[in-house]
Each structure stands twice: as C-alpha cells, then as structure tokens.
Amino acid sequence: MDQGTTLIVAGAAFLFAGAVKGLAGIGMPTAAIALMTLFLDPRTAIALVLFPMIGSNAWQLLRAGQLARTVRRYGLFAVVLLGGVTATAFATQNTGDRALLAILGLVILFFVAVSWRGLVPPLPERHDNAAQVGFALLAGVVGGMTAGWGAPLAMYLATKRVDKDEFVRASGFLIFVGSLPLCLAYIQLGFLTGPLAGASAAMLIPTLIGFSLGEVFRNRLTGDGFRTAILIVFVFMGLNLLRRAIWYG
C-alpha cells in the first residue's frame, strides 16, 4: 500500500474512532488501532494514534470543564498511571508483533466485556484510594503496551457509578495524562520519528471531526443502540486480531 493510500485509509479509521470517542468518551485508540492493524504493523498503528490521542483528550477535557476539581479527584490515579505507562513502555519495547496483536485482541474483548452495564459492582468511597492505585496500575501496564487503557479506566469509573458528564471529564483527563509519557517513550525508543510523527499529527484533523459528530449524538440521543453496535464491531475486531496473532506470518 503506497503512502497516499495509507493516509486516506488511516484518516477514515480516525474519523470513525473519533466518532466513537465523541459518543462514549473513550475508545478512540482501541478503534483506531484495531482498524489500522488490518494493514499496518502494531507499532506503527500505536505510534500513529499518539498525537490524536493527546489532542482529542485535551479537547474533551477543556470542553467538559471543572478541570481543577477533576485533577483533585483523580490525581492519585493520574500519578500512578504516569509511572505505570512509562515503566511498561520501556520494559516491553522488544515485544514482537505477534504478541502485540494477541494483547491488543484481548484488550479489545476485555473492553467490550466491561462496557456492558451492570458487570462491575459499586465500590464504597472508603476504598477509593486503593481502587485508584489498583486500576491505575492495570491501566498503566495495558496502556504502556497497547495505548488502549479504556477497559481498566471504564471499570474504575463504573465502580463509582459516575454520570455521563463526569465519565467524560475523568476519562478525558486520565487518558490525556497517560498519553504524554507514552508519546515521549515512543520518541525516545525511535518508534515515533520524522514522517510518522507528521502523519500522526495530521490524523488529529479527522479525529476531531469524528469527535464532533459523535458529540452531537451524545448530546441529542441516548446512544445505547449506537454503543451496542460499536461493541459488536469491537468483538469482531478483537477476534480478528487474535486470529492474526495465531496465524501471524
């Protein structure tokens, strides 16, 4: 596939992934990487998602408001996440494509499982600090390997029974925080350099367009039917990644 065709296909993937994020508040890296690994290797797909992930979550956080309150409420989670992502990204730098495909597939299926309502029990407020540390460590390990920490984050917020607006604020803040060390690690490790960094930055445009479209649905519709359709698509994406990992090469 030539470079121009790759950019067009990647742009379409980010348009869809941005719409997913605009509707649900999370899922952009999961959707974009799953689609791009159909024609790109996992490391390249993860590198391409970094700048759109930083930009879209900064945009989501600013539009959601109440930044200071969000930082105070989820600061412990953010600090642990920073360390977990950084350590994991460097520790797993030599992980092969086949293993990454399998991990990505499992993460996507895990994301689907925890996205259904009622699967995660509520957690008493007195256990919140311990929950933040535990879920942040899990998110750091998963995010440092795959850039897809939506499942652990969704599980934590589900235990708190937050409303839609709080979910959007918290997820925007925490994914933004986690994406910064991952981007720096990929630059340091040589996975995000030159033209690839430029392509990643360019993918922010279709991502934000898709985000705006998804946000319209989130503001005007319940979105339950659309979310269900997205999760069904994710099931097939995850199973396909596992299939490719088994028969890789």
C-alpha positions, 0 to 999 in steps of 0.5 A, spaced: 500 500 500 503 506 497 503 512 502 497 516 499 493 510 500 495 509 507 493 516 509 486 516 506 485 509 509 488 511 516 484 518 516 477 514 515 479 509 521 480 516 525 474 519 523 470 513 525 474 512 532 473 519 533 466 518 532 466 513 537 470 517 542 465 523 541 459 518 543 462 514 549 468 518 551 473 513 550 475 508 545 478 512 540 485 508 540 482 501 541 478 503 534 483 506 531 488 501 532 484 495 531 482 498 524 489 500 522 492 493 524 488 490 518 494 493 514 499 496 518 504 493 523 502 494 531 507 499 532 506 503 527 498 503 528 500 505 536 505 510 534 500 513 529 494 514 534 499 518 539 498 525 537 490 524 536 490 521 542 493 527 546 489 532 542 482 529 542 483 528 550 485 535 551 479 537 547 474 533 551 477 535 557 477 543 556 470 542 553 467 538 559 470 543 564 471 543 572 478 541 570 481 543 577 476 539 581 477 533 576 485 533 577 483 533 585 479 527 584 483 523 580 490 525 581 492 519 585 490 515 579 493 520 574 500 519 578 500 512 578 498 511 571 504 516 569 509 511 572 505 505 570 505 507 562 512 509 562 515 503 566 511 498 561 513 502 555 520 501 556 520 494 559 516 491 553 519 495 547 522 488 544 515 485 544 514 482 537 508 483 533 505 477 534 504 478 541 502 485 540 496 483 536 494 477 541 494 483 547 491 488 543 485 482 541 484 481 548 484 488 550 479 489 545 474 483 548 476 485 555 473 492 553 467 490 550 466 485 556 466 491 561 462 496 557 456 492 558 452 495 564 451 492 570 458 487 570 462 491 575 459 492 582 459 499 586 465 500 590 464 504 597 468 511 597 472 508 603 476 504 598 477 509 593 484 510 594 486 503 593 481 502 587 485 508 584 492 505 585 489 498 583 486 500 576 491 505 575 496 500 575 492 495 570 491 501 566 498 503 566 501 496 564 495 495 558 496 502 556 504 502 556 503 496 551 497 497 547 495 505 548 488 502 549 487 503 557 479 504 556 477 497 559 481 498 566 479 506 566 471 504 564 471 499 570 474 504 575 469 509 573 463 504 573 465 502 580 463 509 582 457 509 578 459 516 575 454 520 570 455 521 563 458 528 564 463 526 569 465 519 565 467 524 560 471 529 564 475 523 568 476 519 562 478 525 558 483 527 563 486 520 565 487 518 558 490 525 556 495 524 562 497 517 560 498 519 553 504 524 554 509 519 557 507 514 552 508 519 546 515 521 549 517 513 550 515 512 543 520 518 541 525 516 545 525 508 543 525 511 535 518 508 534 515 515 533 520 519 528 520 524 522 514 522 517 510 518 522 510 523 527 507 528 521 502 523 519 500 522 526 499 529 527 495 530 521 490 524 523 488 529 529 484 533 523 479 527 522 479 525 529 476 531 531 471 531 526 469 524 528 469 527 535 464 532 533 459 528 530 459 523 535 458 529 540 452 531 537 449 524 538 451 524 545 448 530 546 441 529 542 440 521 543 441 516 548 446 512 544 445 505 547 443 502 540 449 506 537 454 503 543 451 496 542 453 496 535 460 499 536 461 493 541 459 488 536 464 491 531 469 491 537 468 483 538 469 482 531 475 486 531 478 483 537 477 476 534 480 478 528 486 480 531 487 474 535 486 470 529 492 474 526 496 473 532 495 465 531 496 465 524 501 471 524 506 470 518 
